[in-house]
Amino acid sequence: MQGQLFAPAAPDLEPPGKPPAQLLKWIGSKRRSAAAIVLAFPRHFNTYHEPFLGGGAVLGLLKPKRAVASDRLRPLIEIWQTLGNDLPLLCQWYAQRWQTLQGPDKVAQYRILRDRYNVEPNGGDLLMLSRACYGGVIRFTKDGAMNTPCGPHKPIPPEAFAKRAADWQQRTAGTTFIHADFAETLDAAKAGDLVYCDPPYADSEATLYGAQAFTLERLFQTIDRCKARGVYVALSIDGWKRSGSHACAIPMPDGLFESDAPMVVGRSMLRRFQMQGQTLEEEVVADRLLRTWKD
Ligand SMILES: C[S@@+](CC[C@H](N)C(=O)[O-])C[C@H]1O[C@@H](n2cnc3c(N)ncnc32)[C@H](O)[C@@H]1O
């Protein structure tokens, strides 16, 4: 049924190239599996929607002509909106904060930045924290405070950031960024539109992101409404971890998804962060991509 709802003038899906270098480091980034995910999208669709935007790896690779991208974390959306509306300001945010982390007191300066963010969450500070924090893992406590320590690495210099930001601005030129709960974005999608969902990992990310109000059950109900309207929905979800030895049990509603394919993501950044110094050879992570349509 969904196949009949494609608009004749819908844009063709371009073959994905190489994923762009990350604008933000974001836990759960789909950079490594973005090309496989894009290849699993329908060849034609109208507006693209990404309601769990994070670092936007799939959006950046897809370069959609028309898109709506959203996330529940307001300072994160402030970064994306500033990319679209005021590129020089975004680069200035980065350069000013980068400068403060160049001296021998880098760790102390990082803590000042983090404390300031926690008192008044804002896009500029979150941008620098994402690039400077340990393992690129932005992690929040139950009270919503960002508590990741300073990483030992050197954040990329402002010139390199400015280059990336200009590239990302072009890639997202057709995208409107919105601060919203996922359900709002999914409910606005129309027949023939495509939605890609990459929610917090059900079994390991409960305390990450500081933007919760998320349950799989509510997501499935929202996807069900989309499917009934003729919207294509693709959903990345925990597949298995520890090279397949630990399967993640997800209760799946009968008949909601028409296809289910494994996507190897690589090693888990979260595990890398938690297991500092330990060997991670077994920590291969794979996602599943569930789709409400068949090829
Ligand atoms: C796995 S990450 C997305 C990663 C992204 N695909 C990437 O490549 O970087 C999940 C995102 O969902 C957001 N999130 C959590 N709860 C949400 C909700 N109720 N509505 C919308 N976004 C939410 C988090 O802030 C986080 O950025």
The ligand as a Gaussian input file, in Angstrom:
#p B3LYP/6-31G(d) Opt

LIG

0 1
 C       21.196000       7.310000      19.846000
 S       21.103000       9.068000      19.932000
 C       20.996000       9.523000      18.239000
 C       22.349000       9.431000      17.576000
 C       22.349000       9.896000      16.127000
 N       21.686000       8.968000      15.248000
 C       23.773000      10.114000      15.644000
 O       24.179000       9.567000      14.619000
 O       24.502000      10.866000      16.316000
 C       19.501000       9.347000      20.585000
 C       19.059000      10.804000      20.682000
 O       17.690000      10.814000      21.133000
 C       17.472000      11.974000      21.914000
 N       16.262000      11.740000      22.734000
 C       16.108000      11.059000      23.912000
 N       14.818000      11.070000      24.304000
 C       14.120000      11.749000      23.333000
 C       12.744000      12.062000      23.144000
 N       11.816000      11.705000      24.027000
 N       12.386000      12.751000      22.018000
 C       13.328000      13.143000      21.107000
 N       14.654000      12.882000      21.250000
 C       15.044000      12.185000      22.338000
 C       18.752000      12.131000      22.710000
 O       18.908000      13.480000      23.135000
 C       19.808000      11.669000      21.685000
 O       20.385000      12.768000      21.021000

